[in-house]
Amino acid sequence: MIEILTPSEVTRAKDTGALVATILQTAKSRTTVGTNLLEIDQWAHTMIDEAGAQSCYVDYEPSFGRGPFGHYICTSVNDAVLHGLPFDYSLADGDLVTLDLAVLLGGVAADSAISFIVGDSKPAESVALIEATERALAAGIAAAKPGARIGDLSHAIGTVLSAAGYPINTEFGGHGIGSTMHQDPHISNTGRAGRGYKLRPGLLLALEPWVMVDTDQLVTDDDGWTLRSATGSRTAHSEHTIAITPDGAEIITLAR
């Protein structure tokens, strides 16, 4: 299903997006060496409840996961890149962490992810990974305007990631979003310009470039959810939800 939102629904989506951004930035600011992943999950739980919002993750049970997710935020560390199930792990200096969060507020969902390094150690490889996904995300957003096609976004994202030297997995990517978290169209992190669904005002899209240092292959953890690089290499992931407007793309997952 591809859902086109009304202007009032887009306004509500901006409130949802601001909440997602605030929770992510608050969690990042609190996360230090020694922070446990389960603490981060509890922070997200508390902030979602206090805002009167609903988690998109707790009861989420897609075909690629094992049973309901059961937590409020994805916490992926080092070689984990997607769907990281929070568990009893205390973060160490230099760990690369990705926090991915989607919530529903006022009947509209928003989805965002940030990657950052914990502590004082800043491994150059990890910094480069994060920066590449952020540049790719910016390129995809710049390409998103009425009349453009999904392939234009994918091409813009993939051009940046390929230029940085990273293999690109096409199994998981961005997606439409609206009254539910995951909708059509799928937005691959590489593709051909001029192809696919034509963008129109009222469309909400979650763009999410993610990469692994030296592979495009994933393996699934024993928890049935966490996806890791097949080689054990580090990973990074950046994501924003955008609204297509008559003038271009508006990022809605920014803190106010």
C-alpha positions in Angstrom: 0.0 0.0 0.0 1.2 3.5 -0.9 -0.5 6.0 1.4 -0.8 9.7 0.5 -1.4 11.8 3.6 -3.7 14.8 3.9 -2.2 18.2 5.0 -3.6 17.7 8.6 -2.0 14.2 8.7 1.3 15.6 7.6 1.1 18.1 10.4 0.5 15.3 12.9 3.4 13.4 11.3 5.7 16.3 12.1 4.7 16.0 15.8 5.5 12.3 15.7 8.8 13.0 14.0 9.9 15.6 16.5 9.1 13.1 19.3 11.2 10.4 17.6 14.1 12.8 17.2 13.9 14.0 20.8 14.0 10.5 22.2 16.9 9.5 20.0 18.9 12.6 20.9 18.1 12.2 24.6 19.2 8.6 24.5 22.4 9.5 22.7 23.2 12.2 25.3 22.7 9.8 28.1 24.7 7.0 26.6 28.2 6.6 27.9 30.8 3.9 28.6 29.1 1.4 30.9 25.5 2.2 29.7 23.6 -1.0 29.3 21.5 -1.6 26.2 18.5 -2.5 28.4 18.8 0.9 30.0 18.4 2.6 26.7 15.4 0.5 25.9 13.8 1.5 29.3 14.5 5.2 28.5 12.7 4.9 25.2 9.8 3.1 26.9 9.4 5.8 29.5 9.6 8.7 27.0 7.1 7.0 24.6 4.7 6.5 27.4 5.1 10.0 28.8 4.3 11.4 25.3 1.1 9.3 25.0 2.6 7.6 21.9 2.7 4.0 20.9 5.7 1.9 20.1 5.8 0.5 16.6 8.2 -2.3 17.7 6.9 -4.0 20.8 4.2 -6.1 19.0 5.9 -6.0 15.6 6.1 -9.5 14.1 7.2 -9.5 10.5 8.3 -12.6 8.5 12.0 -11.8 9.0 11.9 -11.7 12.8 11.3 -14.4 15.4 8.1 -13.6 17.2 7.1 -10.1 18.5 10.1 -7.8 18.9 9.2 -7.1 22.5 11.3 -4.0 23.0 10.9 -0.2 22.3 14.1 0.6 20.4 16.6 -1.2 18.2 20.2 -1.1 19.7 22.8 -2.4 17.2 26.4 -2.4 18.3 29.6 -2.7 16.1 29.0 -5.6 13.7 25.2 -5.4 14.2 23.5 -3.1 11.8 19.7 -3.7 11.7 17.0 -4.8 14.1 19.4 -5.0 17.1 17.4 -6.6 19.9 18.4 -4.9 23.3 20.1 -7.3 25.7 22.3 -7.3 28.8 25.4 -5.6 27.4 27.3 -2.6 28.8 28.9 -0.4 26.2 32.7 -0.1 26.0 34.8 2.8 24.9 34.9 3.0 21.1 31.7 0.9 20.5 29.8 2.0 17.4 26.1 2.2 18.4 23.0 2.5 16.1 19.7 3.5 17.7 16.7 3.0 15.5 13.2 4.1 16.7 9.7 4.3 15.2 6.6 5.5 17.1 3.0 6.2 16.4 1.4 9.4 17.6 -1.9 10.9 16.5 -2.4 8.0 14.1 0.8 8.7 12.1 4.2 7.0 12.4 7.7 8.3 12.0 11.0 6.4 11.9 14.6 7.5 12.3 18.1 6.1 13.2 21.4 7.5 14.3 24.8 6.0 14.6 27.5 7.3 17.0 30.6 6.2 18.9 30.6 5.8 22.6 33.4 7.2 24.8 36.6 9.0 23.9 38.0 6.5 21.3 37.0 7.4 17.8 38.3 4.7 15.4 38.8 6.2 11.9 37.0 3.4 10.2 33.9 3.9 12.3 33.9 7.6 11.8 34.2 7.1 8.0 31.3 4.6 8.1 29.0 7.0 9.9 29.9 10.0 7.8 29.2 8.0 4.6 25.7 7.0 5.6 25.0 10.6 6.6 26.2 12.0 3.3 24.2 9.3 1.5 21.1 10.2 3.5 21.5 13.9 2.6 21.9 13.0 -1.1 18.7 10.9 -1.1 16.8 13.7 0.6 18.0 16.3 -1.9 16.8 14.1 -4.7 13.3 13.8 -3.2 10.9 16.3 -4.9 7.5 16.1 -6.6 7.9 14.4 -10.0 11.1 12.6 -9.1 11.0 8.8 -8.9 12.1 6.4 -6.2 15.0 5.3 -8.4 16.3 8.8 -8.3 16.6 8.6 -4.5 18.1 5.1 -4.7 20.6 6.3 -7.3 21.6 9.3 -5.2 22.1 7.2 -2.1 24.0 4.4 -3.9 26.3 6.9 -5.7 27.6 8.2 -2.4 28.0 4.8 -0.7 29.8 3.3 -3.8 32.1 6.3 -4.0 33.0 5.7 -0.4 34.0 2.1 -1.3 31.3 0.2 0.6 29.3 -2.8 -0.7 25.6 -2.2 -0.8 23.0 -4.7 0.4 19.6 -4.4 -1.4 17.5 -6.7 0.8 16.7 -4.0 3.4 16.3 -0.3 2.7 14.0 2.6 3.0 10.2 2.5 2.8 6.9 4.4 2.7 5.4 5.2 6.1 2.2 6.7 7.3 -0.6 5.2 9.5 1.7 2.1 9.8 5.5 1.9 10.0 6.4 -0.1 6.9 4.6 0.5 3.7 5.4 0.6 0.0 7.3 1.8 -1.9 10.6 0.0 -1.0 13.6 2.4 -1.4 16.7 0.4 -2.2 20.1 2.0 -1.2 21.2 1.7 -4.9 19.3 1.8 -8.1 18.7 3.4 -11.5 17.5 7.0 -11.9 14.2 7.6 -13.6 12.7 4.3 -12.5 9.9 3.5 -10.0 7.0 5.3 -8.3 6.7 9.0 -9.0 6.8 11.1 -5.8 3.8 13.4 -5.0 3.0 15.8 -2.1 1.6 14.0 0.9 3.9 11.0 0.6 6.0 10.1 3.6 9.2 8.2 3.1 11.8 6.8 5.5 15.2 6.9 3.8 17.9 4.7 5.6 21.3 4.2 4.1 23.3 1.6 5.9 26.6 -0.1 5.1 29.1 -2.7 6.3 32.9 -2.2 5.9 33.7 -5.1 3.6 30.6 -7.1 2.8 27.0 -6.9 1.6 26.0 -10.2 3.3 24.1 -10.4 6.6 23.7 -13.1 9.2 21.0 -13.3 11.8 21.8 -13.6 15.5 20.5 -16.5 17.6 17.9 -14.0 19.0 16.1 -14.2 15.7 16.2 -10.5 15.1 19.7 -8.8 15.1 21.3 -8.6 11.7 25.1 -8.6 11.6 27.8 -8.3 9.0 28.8 -11.7 7.7 32.5 -10.9 8.2 32.2 -9.3 11.6 33.1 -5.9 10.2 31.7 -2.7 11.7 28.5 -1.1 10.4 26.6 2.1 10.4 23.0 3.3 9.7 21.4 6.7 9.3 17.7 7.4 8.8 15.2 10.2 8.5 11.5 10.3 7.7 10.7 13.0 5.1 7.5 14.5 3.8 7.2 15.3 0.1 5.9 18.8 -0.3 5.2 20.9 -3.4 8.6 22.5 -2.8 10.6 19.3 -2.1 11.4 17.2 0.9 10.9 18.3 4.5 12.7 16.3 7.2 10.2 15.6 9.9 12.5 13.6 12.3 14.3 16.7 13.7 14.0 17.7 17.4 12.3 21.1 18.0 
